[in-house]
Amino acid sequence: MAEYLRGDQDEGAAWQTGEDRERRRLLAERVLEVERSKQAAADAELRRWTAALEAEIASYRRWLLARWLGVAKRAALLAAIVYFVFGARWGDFWWMWLVFGGGAAAADVAATSRRRAAQEVARFDDPRAVNALAVAWRDGDSATRKVATDALERLLPQLRASHAPLITEAGMAGLLSILTFHNVTPALWMGVLRALEQVGDSRAIPAVKRMVNLPVQVSVAMRMARTFEPARIDRVMEELQAAARETLAALEERAELERQRNLLLRPAQAAVDDERLLRPATGGTGSPTEQLLRPGEASG
């Protein structure tokens, strides 16, 4: 009787174990489904805000161009009026250039929406956000650039070599442009260098080479800004130059590997002249054709 009860309990335990296993499997699938739904929603939101930021930056570029074209037109018109009315005395009326030449440009009414789009993109801890933020840093206004700076300083150190396909042409151009500016925070410079070490290619070599020999005016600008003590500035410059040398070595090695890969994949080209391959054979015994075709005679 005891053995029967023990066997019944073992069978029930096995049934409960199978049921628990199925329950856990269904629960895991449900969790994965929820995570996939959340990720899909986050991806869609990132694409939406990225497109919005790119549109805002493009609109800002057009606004700047129209603004400066308007200033140039007014300045040219003023120069013509002053020249024909006042002649050689036009220099006495320099104040008119400030009133009419500079002119009151149209207000940047899109500044708030542009900064909002940058803030929304910066919320995402996603390597794809680097592209729009780098372009916003290069072409945006000061407020948008501040948002992009904070986000890039956080995102760039997270990039790995596997993220290289996610960096677009525009994003790479934006990152390289950061290395050409002097009013850049050391943290952002360092972030760009470390990111290029992971996802950069031969396009980044010229810009990184310039960073290896940082211009003197960069150090001077940092000293004039008085954001660091002189000893700290020298240390920061040494760290940046060391990072630039490491990045340059990685980029040059990657470029050499790419060059060798292209050589291996290049189709072989025949060095032999085709005409020589198709040239009929000459020389030989010079025997008549009828002798060559004559059947053999049986030997008696």
ZIHUFEN-V72911 format. One record per residue. SS is DSSP state (H for helix, E for strand, - for the rest). D_FIRST is the distance of its C-alpha to the first C-alpha in Angstrom with 2 decimals. Layout:
BEGIN
ss | d_first
SS | D_FIRST
SS | D_FIRST
END
This chain:
BEGIN
ss | d_first
- | 0.00
H | 3.78
H | 5.39
H | 5.05
H | 6.28
H | 8.55
H | 9.83
H | 10.59
H | 12.37
H | 14.20
H | 15.36
H | 16.57
H | 18.31
H | 19.98
H | 21.13
H | 22.49
H | 24.19
H | 25.85
H | 26.93
H | 28.32
H | 30.08
H | 31.73
H | 32.70
H | 34.30
H | 36.13
H | 37.53
H | 38.55
H | 40.31
H | 42.14
H | 43.23
H | 44.53
H | 46.43
H | 47.88
H | 49.09
H | 50.60
H | 52.34
H | 53.73
H | 55.03
H | 56.58
H | 58.21
H | 59.65
H | 60.93
H | 62.51
H | 64.22
H | 65.53
H | 66.79
H | 68.62
H | 70.13
H | 71.45
H | 72.58
H | 74.60
H | 75.99
H | 77.07
H | 78.66
H | 80.55
H | 81.69
H | 82.95
H | 84.77
H | 86.37
H | 87.39
H | 89.07
H | 91.03
H | 91.98
H | 93.29
H | 95.26
H | 96.81
H | 97.61
H | 99.45
H | 101.20
H | 102.43
H | 103.65
H | 105.43
H | 107.12
H | 108.33
H | 109.56
H | 111.45
H | 113.02
H | 114.01
H | 115.54
H | 117.63
H | 118.82
H | 119.73
H | 121.50
H | 123.65
H | 124.39
H | 124.85
H | 125.60
H | 125.73
H | 124.87
H | 121.28
H | 120.09
H | 121.40
H | 118.83
- | 115.70
H | 114.04
H | 113.91
H | 111.38
H | 108.97
H | 109.52
H | 109.55
H | 108.38
- | 105.11
- | 104.62
- | 101.74
- | 98.97
- | 96.45
- | 93.58
- | 90.32
- | 88.45
- | 85.37
H | 84.81
H | 82.07
H | 80.09
H | 80.51
H | 79.18
H | 76.27
H | 75.32
H | 75.48
H | 73.27
H | 70.67
H | 70.60
H | 70.42
- | 67.19
- | 65.26
- | 63.92
- | 64.54
- | 66.80
- | 68.28
H | 69.89
H | 72.12
H | 74.31
H | 75.46
H | 75.72
H | 77.90
H | 80.22
H | 80.29
H | 81.25
H | 84.08
H | 85.50
- | 84.40
- | 86.29
H | 85.88
H | 83.12
H | 81.08
H | 81.70
H | 80.36
H | 77.08
H | 76.87
H | 77.64
H | 74.79
H | 72.32
H | 73.51
H | 73.38
H | 69.68
H | 68.80
H | 70.91
H | 69.19
H | 65.89
- | 67.23
- | 65.91
H | 67.11
H | 64.52
H | 66.28
H | 69.56
H | 69.11
H | 68.78
- | 72.25
- | 74.87
H | 78.54
H | 79.56
H | 77.00
H | 78.21
H | 81.82
H | 80.99
H | 79.35
H | 82.31
H | 84.75
H | 83.24
- | 84.45
- | 88.01
- | 88.26
- | 89.37
- | 88.03
- | 84.42
- | 82.04
H | 81.10
H | 77.41
H | 78.01
H | 80.07
H | 77.35
H | 74.70
H | 76.75
H | 77.32
H | 73.65
H | 72.73
H | 75.36
H | 74.02
H | 70.76
H | 71.91
- | 75.64
- | 77.60
H | 81.18
H | 82.46
H | 81.73
H | 83.62
H | 87.09
H | 85.86
H | 83.82
H | 86.80
H | 88.86
H | 86.22
H | 86.47
- | 90.06
- | 89.70
- | 93.06
H | 94.81
H | 95.06
H | 91.30
H | 91.46
H | 94.57
H | 92.91
H | 89.96
H | 92.41
H | 94.42
H | 91.31
- | 90.70
- | 86.95
- | 86.45
- | 88.29
H | 90.47
H | 88.22
H | 85.17
H | 87.05
H | 87.83
H | 84.22
H | 83.01
H | 85.56
H | 84.43
H | 80.77
H | 81.73
H | 83.84
H | 81.10
H | 78.60
H | 81.21
H | 81.72
H | 78.00
H | 77.73
H | 80.82
H | 79.47
H | 76.22
H | 78.17
H | 80.58
H | 77.79
H | 76.03
H | 79.33
H | 79.97
H | 76.55
H | 77.22
H | 80.63
H | 79.22
H | 76.54
H | 79.26
H | 81.28
H | 78.40
H | 77.73
- | 81.44
- | 82.27
- | 84.39
- | 88.06
- | 90.06
- | 93.04
- | 94.69
- | 97.36
H | 96.31
H | 99.85
H | 99.80
H | 96.56
H | 98.14
- | 101.55
- | 102.54
- | 102.91
- | 106.48
- | 108.30
- | 107.44
- | 109.78
- | 111.67
- | 111.50
- | 112.59
H | 109.87
H | 111.08
H | 110.63
H | 107.10
H | 106.25
- | 108.27
- | 106.13
- | 106.18
- | 108.66
- | 107.53
- | 108.89
- | 111.00
END
